Amino acid sequence: MATRPANPTTIQNEPKAPSHEKASSHRFLNPYNFVRWLMPRASETQDAPEARLMGHCPPPPHDRWLGLSGIVHCKAVAETPIFVADAEGVTSDQKEPKHKHYHFFKYAGKEAIPATSLRGPIRNVFEAATNSCFSNLTDKRLSYHFNANEAPKLVPARVHYEKETEEWKLQLLTGTTPLRINEMPEVQYAAWVHRYWPVKPSNTLEPDPTKPSKFRPKESLLKRILAFRASRARGKERKLLGLEHGVECYALLQEFRHPHPEIKFWDLVEISKDENKLRAKMKGANQRVEKGWLCLNNQNIESKHSERFFFRAKDNSTGPREIDLPLKVREDYEALIEDYQDRHAKEVEERREARGHGHDHETWHGKDGQEVPAFSRFVYCAEEKKLLGGELVYARLIGSVGAPEVEFIVPVSVPRVMFEKSIQKLLPNERLHRCKNPEELCPACRTFGWVRGEREEEGAYAGRVRFSHALATTPIPFENETLLAILSSPKPTTTRFYLIHESWQSRVRSSREAGYDGAGNVLRGRKFYRHFGAKLDPNEYTRATDAKNNGKDEQNRTLHGILDKGSEFTFSVRFENLAPVELGALLWSLEMDGRGVHRIGLAKPLGFGSVRVKIDDSKGPGLQLFNAEARYAAATWLLPSNEMVSASKRKQYVRAFKRAMLRRFAAQRAQGIYEENDSGWDAAFEELHNIADLRAMLNDPPANLAIHYPRMESKPQPEGKNFEWFMANNREAGRKQGLLLELEVPAEEVKNAKGLPLHPAKI
């Protein structure tokens, strides 16, 4: 059994190295990268028959024997520890019920890799190697964080639906301020409503006594600071008299100047349904009474102290009071709300389990006792998914002040916004989109099977390959119990990692340019987790702990029965009606010429699950083709009359696949320059971008680089906080401007061996 130091990731009180030392000495590779796709040549219809099979075409029927059928016997050897979970053996921790314990999958009492856990990774390699469709790709649009500095330019508004005419309008509620298009208003459009004491007050509101400032404000500024603190003091929250979000009411407003020189606003003094009552309380020219609507989105960020009151003064005649609200803008808004709710669904459910329903609008104290913000109203209210009229929103306007148009509407002032382009739109060739027509299937869908999408008509094509379970013949125990580090979820909105310019070169550019709507951007390719080789590090795969954190919660899990490197398994693959070139593609995808591993099971981002597959010739040739005539006359699958395919014959099938790929995807200079069995085909095949990237991801990494998710510290921290690295990298201005780093393509990343720095900011 493998051993390692006890508690390798316990954080102790040790001096921290200066950031510039860390930045220069510690560089790393991200655990995942993307295998590039290939653009087919324009002359697809003129390709040789074998090359056409690397494109889209009808699959063969299942009711007769047409092509090559048989069986491949395989051996799989773990090159790193491996863990495949038994879904039925999950148990809860006795002290931390939300923390789960997983056990290795067993079949007939033996450790085994289920057929589905083999089929998926091998199909992934097959898809990438054959440049097949992105079978799991959706046409979904993603959202991004709107720049907070741009938020004051958004215009408060109210959705109005006229039932009689079925017209949708947007009422522009610009307060007392003349409308400006995409410019900062002199006085903020909406009034402020003091409602909360912040979870974490800003330094303006409550200075940190442990960090005394050397700055001494002038007397005029000091007065504004003190006035602001007095207006937002504890116990001074405005009483809403039972009035709820969206209710039309009257407000007594007073001019207010924030300590920040560019922030001026109307502050709500009192609210009522009775206009005359408020007018009787007016005390000066700097006060006014206005009719409007309460906009209450809850204390959804740590520093929040005020809600908003939307209104439009009668004497504010700049810009129209109402404009059209187009269908696309409405659809985008509903898609955005659905995106918000999907993002937070799990967290909403967990909080409800902890304290019951009816408290979603409140802040709460988490496991560590610290107060955390509440959810925004639209995050947990299912009815918010559909626009009905009466919604209070913020609008991005374009055009002129006299004739503005709506670009988008959002539910909060610092929102997420939907990208215009969907994920699928960033694959410029439709042949790479998910297959839709059963008569035009890509190589992977023809070989491994295909089903229609959720919203499409019923229909499917059964795959022509069947995997057995891989049974452990030589199981080598690794550790009895491992407290696993947190596994991150996919984040395709991390656009500097998921997208690249169509030139395939990493660039330094703004977040907008690097986003889904940026000019010339494309999807990098198919996501693969890299092989760690000898770089498996207990400090990386084990959850870091400290005095406050025992490492067990709902974010991670404990694994039992991990198998160590050197563990061996055997399995078989049965295939039916494959063309020679398709059989060659399958054989290559299994073995990868002996120069690549498959990534199988749990904890791949932490280095587990590298398995090398070999065709097993230990009991005779590992590839057998059956005789169709004899098969019809027999009752068993394996027959003495089966053709035992030699290793040299297997290479011919693989080379046929390589020739087909080159003829379909390589430049014209690679066409027909080699004899049929010339080894030059092999060298040219290795130069294809998808193959070069597979080699880079599925072989040993550069020796000088660590492998872990981006973070700001050389050692893992109990709290994680990987987001801090991305925030630092994406910072486009200021003293700590980010480096705006993007991933290199895998082949270049391994060749250059530069990696990423811990501190992606200009020092």
C-alpha positions in Angstrom: 0.0 0.0 0.0 1.3 3.5 -0.9 2.1 5.8 2.0 2.5 9.5 2.4 3.2 11.9 5.2 0.3 12.4 7.7 -1.8 15.5 7.2 0.2 16.8 4.3 -2.1 19.8 3.8 -2.5 21.1 7.4 -1.8 24.8 7.2 0.6 26.0 10.0 1.6 29.4 11.0 4.6 29.9 8.9 6.1 33.1 7.4 4.8 33.8 3.9 7.3 34.5 1.1 7.0 37.8 -0.7 4.6 37.7 -3.6 7.3 38.5 -6.2 9.3 35.5 -5.0 6.4 33.2 -5.4 5.5 34.7 -8.8 9.0 34.0 -10.1 9.6 30.6 -8.6 6.3 28.8 -8.7 4.6 28.3 -12.1 1.9 25.8 -12.9 -0.3 24.2 -15.5 -4.1 24.3 -15.3 -5.4 20.8 -14.9 -7.5 21.1 -18.0 -7.1 22.4 -21.5 -8.8 22.0 -24.8 -8.0 19.8 -27.8 -8.4 21.8 -31.0 -10.9 20.9 -33.7 -10.1 20.8 -37.4 -11.8 22.6 -40.3 -12.7 20.2 -43.1 -11.4 20.9 -46.6 -13.9 22.4 -49.0 -13.7 19.4 -51.4 -15.6 17.0 -49.1 -17.7 15.5 -52.0 -14.5 14.8 -53.9 -12.9 12.9 -51.1 -11.9 9.2 -51.5 -14.5 6.8 -49.9 -12.4 6.2 -46.8 -12.0 10.0 -46.3 -15.7 10.5 -46.6 -16.2 8.1 -43.6 -14.4 10.7 -41.5 -17.2 13.1 -42.3 -21.0 12.9 -42.0 -22.8 10.1 -43.8 -25.6 7.5 -43.2 -24.8 4.7 -40.7 -25.2 1.1 -41.7 -28.3 -0.9 -40.7 -28.3 -3.2 -37.7 -30.4 -6.0 -39.3 -27.6 -7.6 -41.4 -23.8 -8.1 -41.4 -22.1 -5.6 -43.8 -18.7 -4.7 -42.5 -16.1 -5.9 -40.0 -17.5 -7.4 -36.8 -15.6 -9.0 -34.0 -14.0 -8.5 -30.6 -11.0 -6.7 -29.1 -9.5 -8.0 -25.9 -7.8 -5.3 -23.8 -5.7 -4.8 -20.7 -5.8 -1.5 -18.8 -3.0 -0.5 -16.4 -3.4 2.4 -14.0 -0.5 4.9 -14.3 -1.8 6.9 -11.4 -4.1 6.0 -8.5 -7.7 5.4 -9.8 -11.1 5.6 -8.2 -14.4 4.7 -9.8 -17.3 5.3 -7.4 -20.1 2.9 -6.6 -23.3 5.0 -6.8 -25.2 2.7 -4.5 -22.6 2.6 -1.8 -22.6 6.3 -0.8 -22.9 6.9 3.0 -23.0 10.1 5.1 -20.4 11.1 7.6 -21.4 10.5 11.2 -20.3 13.9 12.4 -20.9 15.9 9.2 -24.0 14.5 7.6 -23.6 16.5 4.4 -20.2 15.1 3.8 -20.4 11.9 1.8 -18.2 8.7 1.7 -17.7 6.8 -1.5 -16.5 3.3 -2.1 -14.8 1.7 -5.2 -17.2 0.0 -7.6 -17.3 -3.7 -7.4 -18.7 -6.4 -9.8 -19.2 -9.9 -8.6 -17.1 -9.1 -5.5 -14.1 -7.7 -7.5 -13.0 -4.1 -8.0 -14.1 -3.1 -11.5 -14.5 -0.2 -13.9 -18.1 -0.2 -15.2 -18.6 -0.4 -18.9 -20.1 3.1 -19.0 -17.0 4.5 -17.2 -14.8 3.0 -20.0 -17.0 3.9 -22.9 -17.3 7.6 -22.1 -13.5 8.4 -22.0 -12.7 6.3 -25.0 -15.5 7.9 -26.9 -14.0 11.3 -25.9 -10.7 10.4 -27.5 -12.5 8.9 -30.5 -14.5 12.2 -31.0 -11.4 14.3 -30.8 -9.2 12.1 -33.0 -11.8 11.8 -35.7 -12.9 15.5 -35.5 -16.5 14.3 -34.8 -19.3 16.5 -33.6 -19.4 18.0 -30.1 -22.0 15.6 -29.0 -22.6 17.3 -25.6 -22.7 20.9 -26.9 -25.8 23.0 -26.4 -27.1 26.1 -28.0 -27.4 27.7 -24.6 -26.3 31.3 -24.1 -24.2 32.2 -21.1 -24.1 35.3 -19.0 -21.3 37.5 -17.7 -20.8 40.1 -14.9 -21.6 43.6 -16.1 -18.9 46.1 -15.4 -19.7 47.7 -12.0 -18.3 51.0 -13.2 -20.9 51.1 -16.0 -23.8 50.4 -13.7 -24.8 54.0 -13.0 -25.4 54.4 -16.7 -28.3 51.9 -16.6 -31.7 53.5 -16.5 -34.3 52.5 -13.9 -37.5 51.4 -15.7 -40.8 49.6 -15.3 -42.3 47.0 -17.7 -45.8 47.8 -18.8 -48.1 45.4 -20.6 -51.3 46.7 -22.2 -53.7 43.7 -22.3 -56.1 45.3 -24.8 -53.5 46.0 -27.4 -51.1 43.3 -26.3 -48.3 45.9 -26.5 -45.2 45.8 -24.3 -43.7 49.2 -23.2 -40.9 50.3 -21.0 -41.5 53.3 -18.7 -38.3 55.2 -18.2 -38.0 56.3 -14.6 -35.1 58.9 -14.7 -36.0 60.7 -11.5 -35.2 64.4 -11.7 -32.2 63.9 -14.0 -32.3 64.5 -17.8 -31.8 61.3 -19.7 -28.4 60.4 -21.0 -27.5 57.6 -23.3 -24.7 55.5 -22.0 -23.4 58.3 -19.9 -23.1 58.9 -16.1 -26.1 61.0 -14.8 -25.2 64.0 -12.8 -27.6 62.9 -10.1 -28.4 59.2 -9.9 -31.8 58.4 -11.5 -33.2 56.3 -8.6 -33.5 57.5 -5.0 -31.8 55.6 -2.2 -33.8 53.8 0.6 -31.8 53.1 3.8 -32.8 49.5 4.8 -29.9 47.6 6.3 -26.7 47.7 8.3 -24.1 46.1 6.0 -22.8 42.6 6.5 -19.4 44.1 5.8 -19.5 47.9 6.0 -17.3 49.9 3.6 -14.5 51.9 5.0 -16.4 55.1 4.3 -19.3 53.9 6.5 -17.2 52.2 9.3 -13.4 52.5 9.2 -11.4 49.5 10.2 -9.7 50.4 13.5 -6.9 48.0 12.9 -6.0 49.8 9.7 -5.7 53.5 10.5 -5.6 55.8 7.5 -2.9 58.4 7.0 -5.3 60.3 4.8 -6.8 63.4 6.5 -9.9 64.7 4.7 -10.6 68.4 4.3 -13.3 69.9 6.5 -15.9 69.9 3.7 -15.3 66.3 2.9 -15.3 65.3 6.5 -18.7 66.9 6.9 -20.1 64.8 4.0 -18.5 61.7 5.5 -20.1 62.3 8.9 -23.5 63.1 7.3 -23.4 60.0 5.3 -22.5 57.8 8.3 -25.3 59.5 10.3 -27.9 58.8 7.5 -26.9 55.1 7.4 -26.4 54.5 11.1 -27.8 51.4 12.8 -31.4 52.0 13.9 -32.0 54.6 11.2 -33.3 52.2 8.7 -36.4 53.5 6.9 -39.8 52.0 7.8 -41.7 50.8 4.8 -45.1 50.4 6.6 -45.7 47.0 5.1 -45.2 48.3 1.5 -43.6 45.6 -0.7 -41.5 45.5 -3.8 -43.2 46.9 -6.9 -45.9 48.8 -4.9 -46.8 52.3 -6.2 -46.5 54.9 -3.4 -45.3 58.4 -2.5 -41.9 59.3 -1.1 -40.5 62.3 0.7 -37.1 62.8 -0.9 -34.1 64.9 0.1 -31.0 65.9 -1.9 -27.9 64.1 -0.7 -24.2 64.3 -1.6 -22.1 61.2 -1.0 -18.5 61.6 0.2 -17.5 60.3 -3.2 -17.4 63.5 -5.4 -19.1 61.9 -8.3 -22.1 60.4 -6.4 -25.2 62.6 -5.9 -28.6 61.2 -5.2 -32.0 61.7 -3.7 -32.4 60.0 -0.3 -35.8 58.7 0.9 -36.8 60.3 4.2 -40.3 58.8 4.5 -42.7 56.7 2.5 -46.5 56.7 2.4 -49.6 55.9 0.3 -50.8 59.5 1.3 -49.2 62.2 -0.8 -50.6 65.1 1.3 -49.3 63.6 4.5 -45.7 63.8 3.1 -46.2 67.3 1.6 -47.1 68.6 5.0 -43.7 67.4 6.3 -41.5 69.1 3.6 -38.9 71.4 5.2 -37.1 73.1 2.4 -36.2 73.6 -1.2 -33.9 70.6 -1.1 -36.9 68.2 -0.5 -39.7 67.0 -2.8 -42.5 64.5 -2.8 -42.7 62.1 -5.8 -44.9 59.2 -6.8 -43.0 56.0 -7.8 -42.3 52.4 -7.0 -40.3 50.6 -4.3 -37.6 48.4 -5.7 -36.5 45.8 -3.1 -33.9 43.2 -4.1 -32.8 42.2 -0.5 -29.5 42.6 1.1 -27.8 40.6 -1.7 -24.2 41.8 -1.3 -22.1 42.3 1.8 -21.7 46.0 1.6 -25.3 46.8 0.8 -27.2 49.3 3.0 -29.8 50.8 0.6 -32.6 49.7 -1.7 -34.1 52.0 -4.4 -37.2 54.0 -5.1 -37.9 54.4 -8.9 -39.7 57.6 -10.0 -40.0 60.2 -12.8 -40.5 63.8 -11.8 -43.3 65.6 -13.6 -41.0 68.4 -14.5 -38.4 66.1 -16.1 -39.2 66.2 -19.8 -35.9 65.1 -21.2 -36.4 61.9 -23.2 -39.6 60.0 -23.7 -41.5 58.6 -20.8 -42.3 55.3 -22.5 -40.6 53.3 -25.3 -41.2 50.0 -27.0 -40.0 46.8 -25.4 -39.1 44.4 -28.2 -39.7 40.6 -28.1 -36.0 39.8 -28.2 -35.2 42.0 -25.2 -38.1 40.3 -23.2 -36.9 36.8 -24.2 -33.3 37.7 -23.2 -34.5 38.9 -19.8 -36.4 35.7 -19.1 -33.4 33.7 -20.2 -31.3 35.7 -17.8 -33.6 35.1 -14.8 -33.6 31.4 -15.7 -29.8 31.5 -15.7 -29.7 33.2 -12.3 -32.1 30.6 -10.8 -30.2 27.7 -12.3 -26.9 29.0 -10.9 -28.2 29.3 -7.4 -30.7 26.4 -7.3 -28.5 24.1 -5.2 -27.6 26.9 -2.7 -31.2 28.0 -2.3 -32.2 24.4 -1.6 -29.4 23.9 1.0 -30.4 27.1 2.8 -34.0 26.1 2.9 -33.1 22.7 4.3 -31.0 24.4 7.0 -33.7 26.9 8.2 -36.9 26.2 6.3 -38.9 28.2 3.7 -39.8 31.8 4.1 -36.4 33.1 5.0 -34.9 33.5 1.5 -35.0 37.3 1.7 -32.9 37.3 4.9 -29.2 37.2 5.5 -28.2 34.1 7.4 -25.3 32.7 9.4 -23.5 29.9 7.7 -21.7 26.9 9.2 -18.8 29.0 10.4 -21.2 31.4 12.2 -20.4 34.3 9.9 -23.3 36.3 8.4 -23.7 36.0 4.6 -25.8 38.0 2.2 -29.4 37.1 1.3 -30.5 35.9 -2.1 -31.9 38.4 -4.6 -35.7 38.2 -4.8 -35.6 37.0 -8.4 -33.2 34.1 -7.6 -35.8 32.2 -5.5 -39.2 33.4 -6.8 -40.2 31.0 -9.5 -42.8 33.4 -10.8 -40.0 35.9 -11.7 -39.1 33.7 -14.7 -41.9 35.1 -16.8 -42.5 38.7 -17.6 -46.0 39.7 -16.8 -45.8 43.5 -16.6 -45.1 45.6 -13.6 -41.5 44.4 -13.2 -38.9 47.0 -12.1 -35.7 46.7 -14.1 -32.6 48.5 -15.2 -32.3 49.2 -18.9 -29.3 49.7 -21.2 -30.3 52.2 -23.8 -28.8 52.9 -27.2 -29.7 55.5 -29.9 -30.4 59.1 -29.1 -32.1 60.9 -26.2 -35.0 61.8 -28.3 -35.5 58.3 -29.7 -33.8 55.7 -27.4 -34.0 52.0 -28.0 -33.6 49.1 -25.5 -30.5 47.0 -25.8 -31.2 44.9 -22.7 -33.0 44.9 -19.4 -31.7 43.4 -16.1 -33.1 42.9 -12.6 -30.4 44.6 -10.6 -28.0 47.6 -11.0 -24.8 45.5 -11.1 -26.1 42.5 -13.0 -25.2 39.5 -15.1 -25.9 40.1 -18.7 -26.6 37.5 -21.4 -24.0 37.1 -24.2 -25.5 37.6 -27.7 -23.8 34.6 -29.1 -24.5 31.1 -27.8 -21.8 28.5 -27.1 -22.6 26.7 -30.4 -22.3 29.8 -32.4 -18.6 29.9 -31.6 -18.1 26.7 -33.6 -17.9 28.2 -37.2 -18.4 24.9 -39.0 -21.9 23.4 -38.6 -20.4 19.9 -39.1 -19.0 20.3 -35.6 -22.4 21.0 -34.1 -24.3 18.2 -32.4 -25.7 15.7 -35.0 -29.4 16.2 -35.7 -30.1 14.1 -38.8 -29.9 10.3 -38.5 -28.9 10.1 -42.2 -25.9 12.4 -41.6 -24.0 11.2 -38.6 -20.4 11.9 -37.7 -17.9 9.0 -37.1 -18.4 9.0 -33.3 -22.2 9.1 -33.5 -22.2 6.3 -36.1 -19.8 4.2 -34.0 -20.9 4.8 -30.4 -24.5 5.8 -31.0 -26.7 8.8 -31.2 -29.9 10.2 -29.7 -31.9 13.3 -30.6 -31.8 16.3 -28.4 -34.3 17.0 -25.7 -36.4 19.3 -27.7 -36.3 17.3 -30.9 -38.5 14.5 -32.2 -37.9 11.0 -30.9 -35.2 8.9 -32.6 -31.9 7.2 -32.0 -29.2 5.1 -33.6 -27.7 2.3 -31.5 -24.0 2.2 -31.3 -21.9 -0.5 -33.0 -19.5 -1.0 -30.1 -20.2 -2.7 -26.7 -17.9 -2.5 -23.8 -17.7 -5.1 -21.0 -16.8 -4.1 -17.4 -13.1 -4.0 -16.8 -12.4 -6.4 -13.9 -9.4 -5.9 -11.7 -6.9 -8.8 -12.2 -4.1 -7.2 -10.1 -5.7 -4.7 -7.7 -3.0 -2.7 -5.7 -4.4 -0.8 -2.6 -3.5 2.8 -2.4 -5.0 4.3 0.8 -7.8 3.0 3.0 -9.3 6.5 3.2 -8.6 9.8 1.5 -10.2 13.1 2.3 -10.4 14.5 -1.2 -9.9 18.2 -2.1 -12.7 20.2 -3.5 -13.5 19.5 -7.2 -14.4 22.5 -9.1 -17.4 22.6 -11.5 -17.0 23.6 -15.2 -17.0 27.4 -15.7 -17.4 28.2 -19.4 -17.8 31.9 -18.5 -14.0 31.8 -17.8 -13.7 33.0 -21.3 -9.9 33.5 -21.3 -9.6 29.7 -20.8 -12.6 28.4 -22.8 -12.3 30.7 -25.9 -9.5 31.7 -28.2 -9.1 34.0 -31.2 -9.6 32.2 -34.5 -5.9 32.6 -35.2 -5.3 30.0 -32.4 -2.9 32.5 -30.7 -3.3 33.7 -27.2 -3.6 37.5 -27.0 -3.7 40.2 -24.4 -7.1 41.8 -24.7 -10.0 43.2 -22.7 -12.6 41.0 -21.1 -15.2 42.2 -23.6 -12.8 41.3 -26.5 -12.2 37.9 -24.9 -15.9 37.1 -24.4 -18.4 35.2 -26.4 -19.4 38.3 -28.3 -15.8 39.3 -29.1 -14.9 39.5 -32.7 -13.2 36.4 -34.2 -13.5 34.3 -31.0 -14.1 30.5 -31.3 -14.4 27.6 -28.9 -10.9 26.3 -28.1 -12.0 22.7 -28.5 -12.9 19.6 -26.4 -12.1 19.7 -22.7 -9.6 17.2 -21.5 -7.9 16.8 -18.1 -4.2 16.4 -18.4 -2.2 13.4 -17.3 -0.2 14.2 -14.2 2.5 11.5 -14.6 4.8 11.6 -11.6 3.4 14.9 -10.4 0.6 13.5 -8.2 0.9 15.5 -5.0 -0.9 14.6 -1.7 -0.9 18.4 -0.9 -3.0 18.9 -4.0 -5.5 16.0 -3.9 -6.1 16.0 -0.2 -8.3 18.7 1.4 -6.3 21.4 3.2 -7.3 21.7 6.9 -6.6 24.1 9.8 -7.8 24.7 13.3 -11.2 26.0 12.1 -11.8 23.6 9.2 -11.6 19.8 9.5 -12.0 19.5 5.8 -15.3 17.6 5.8 -18.3 19.4 4.3 -20.7 19.2 1.4 -18.1 20.5 -1.0 -15.8 17.5 -1.0 -16.0 13.8 -0.2 -14.0 10.9 1.4 -12.9 8.0 -0.9 -12.4 4.4 0.3 -10.6 1.7 -1.6 -8.6 3.8 -4.1 -6.4 1.5 -6.3 -2.8 2.5 -6.8 -0.8 2.8 -10.1 0.2 -0.6 -11.4 -3.3 -2.0 -10.9 -4.4 -4.0 -13.9 -7.8 -4.7 -15.4 -9.1 -6.7 -18.4 -12.1 -5.9 -20.6 -13.3 -6.5 -24.1 -15.0 -4.4 -26.8 -17.3 -6.0 -29.3 -18.0 -4.3 -32.6 -20.3 -4.8 -35.5 -20.4 -3.6 -39.1 -17.4 -1.3 -39.0 -15.6 -0.2 -42.1 -11.9 -0.8 -42.1 -11.2 2.9 -41.5 -13.7 3.0 -38.6 -12.0 -0.1 -37.0 -8.7 1.7 -37.4 -10.1 4.7 -35.6 -11.4 2.5 -32.8 -8.0 0.7 -32.4 -6.1 4.0 -32.4 -8.5 5.5 -29.8 -8.0 2.5 -27.5 -4.2 2.4 -27.7 -3.2 5.8 -29.2 -0.1 4.0 -30.6 1.0 3.3 -27.1 1.6 7.0 -26.4 -1.4 8.2 -24.4 -3.5 7.5 -21.4 -7.3 7.6 -20.8 -8.7 9.7 -18.0 -11.2 7.6 -16.1 -13.1 7.9 -12.9 -13.2 10.5 -10.1 -10.7 13.3 -9.2 -9.2 13.7 -12.7 -8.4 17.4 -12.0 -6.4 16.3 -9.0 -4.3 13.7 -10.9 -6.3 10.5 -10.4 -7.5 8.2 -13.2 -4.8 7.8 -15.8 -5.1 4.4 -17.4 -3.1 3.1 -20.3 -5.0 0.6 -22.5 -3.3 -2.1 -24.5 -4.7 -4.7 -26.8 -4.1 -8.0 -24.9 -2.3 -10.6 -27.0 -1.4 -12.7 -24.0 -3.9 -15.5 -25.0 -3.6 -15.2 -28.7 -4.2 -12.2 -31.0 -6.2 -9.6 -29.1 -8.3 -8.6 -32.2 -10.6 -11.3 -33.7 -12.9 -10.9 -36.7 -15.7 -13.4 -37.0 -16.9 -15.2 -40.1 -20.4 -14.0 -41.0 -21.5 -17.3 -42.6 -20.3 -19.4 -39.6 -21.8 -16.9 -37.2 -25.3 -17.3 -38.7 -25.0 -21.1 -38.3 -23.6 -21.1 -34.7 -24.9 -20.5 -31.2 -21.8 -18.9 -29.7 -20.0 -15.7 -30.4 -16.4 -16.9 -30.5 -15.8 -19.6 -33.1 -12.7 -21.6 -34.2 -13.3 -20.1 -37.6 -12.7 -16.5 -36.4 -9.9 -14.7 -38.1 -7.1 -14.0 -35.6 -5.8 -10.6 -36.7 -2.0 -10.1 -36.3 -0.4 -7.0 -34.9 0.9 -6.0 -38.3 -2.6 -6.3 -39.8 -3.9 -4.1 -36.9 -1.4 -1.5 -37.9 -2.8 -1.5 -41.4 -6.3 -0.7 -40.1 -4.8 2.1 -38.0 -2.9 3.5 -40.9 -6.0 3.4 -43.1 -7.6 5.7 -40.4 -4.6 8.0 -40.5 -4.7 8.2 -44.3 -8.4 9.1 -44.2 -7.9 11.8 -41.6 -5.0 13.4 -43.6 -7.0 13.2 -46.9 -9.9 14.9 -45.3 -8.3 17.5 -43.0 -4.7 18.0 -44.0 -3.4 20.7 -46.4 -3.2 19.8 -50.0 0.5 19.2 -49.8 -0.2 16.1 -47.6 -2.4 14.5 -50.2 -1.0 11.4 -51.9 2.6 12.0 -51.1 3.2 8.6 -49.6 2.7 5.0 -50.7 -0.1 3.2 -49.0 2.1 1.6 -46.3 4.7 4.3 -46.0 5.5 5.4 -42.4 5.3 9.0 -43.6 1.6 8.9 -43.0 2.3 8.4 -39.3 4.5 11.4 -39.0 2.1 13.6 -41.0 -0.8 12.4 -38.8 1.1 13.5 -35.6 1.1 17.1 -37.0 -2.7 17.4 -37.1 -3.6 19.9 -34.4 -6.1 17.6 -32.7 -3.6 14.8 -32.5 -0.8 17.0 -31.3 -3.0 18.4 -28.5 -4.1 14.9 -27.5 -0.5 13.9 -27.2 0.2 17.0 -25.1 -2.7 16.3 -22.7 -2.4 12.6 -22.3 1.3 12.1 -21.9 3.8 13.2 -19.2 3.7 17.0 -18.5 6.8 19.3 -18.4 9.0 18.4 -15.4 9.4 22.0 -14.3 5.7 22.9 -13.7 3.3 22.0 -11.0 -0.3 21.1 -11.9 -3.2 22.7 -10.0 -6.1 25.1 -10.5 -5.2 28.8 -10.6 -4.7 30.3 -7.1 -2.7 33.0 -5.4 -0.7 30.8 -2.9 1.8 28.1 -3.6 0.0 25.8 -1.1 -3.7 24.9 -1.2 -5.8 26.8 1.3 -8.8 25.4 3.3 -11.1 28.1 1.9 -10.0 27.6 -1.7 -10.7 31.1 -3.1 -9.5 30.2 -6.6 -11.7 33.1 -7.9 -9.1 35.6 -6.6 -6.6 34.5 -9.2 -9.1 35.1 -12.0 -10.2 38.5 -10.5 -6.5 39.6 -10.4 -5.9 38.3 -14.0 -8.9 40.1 -15.4 -8.4 43.5 -13.8 -8.0 45.8 -16.7 -7.0 49.1 -15.0 -5.5 50.5 -11.8 -2.3 50.0 -9.8 -2.6 46.2 -9.8 -3.6 45.7 -13.5 -3.9 42.1 -14.4 -1.8 40.4 -17.0 -5.0 39.3 -18.9 -3.4 35.8 -19.4 -5.0 33.2 -21.7 -4.3 29.5 -22.0 -1.9 28.5 -24.7 -3.0 25.6 -27.0 -1.9 22.3 -25.4 0.8 21.5 -27.9 2.4 24.9 -27.5 1.9 24.9 -23.7 3.9 21.7 -23.3 6.5 22.7 -25.9 7.1 26.1 -24.3 6.8 24.9 -20.7 6.2 28.4 -19.3 3.0 27.7 -17.3 1.1 30.3 -15.4 2.2 32.5 -12.5 0.7 32.6 -9.0 0.2 36.3 -9.3 -1.2 37.3 -12.7 -0.8 41.1 -12.1 1.8 43.6 -13.1 4.2 44.0 -10.2 
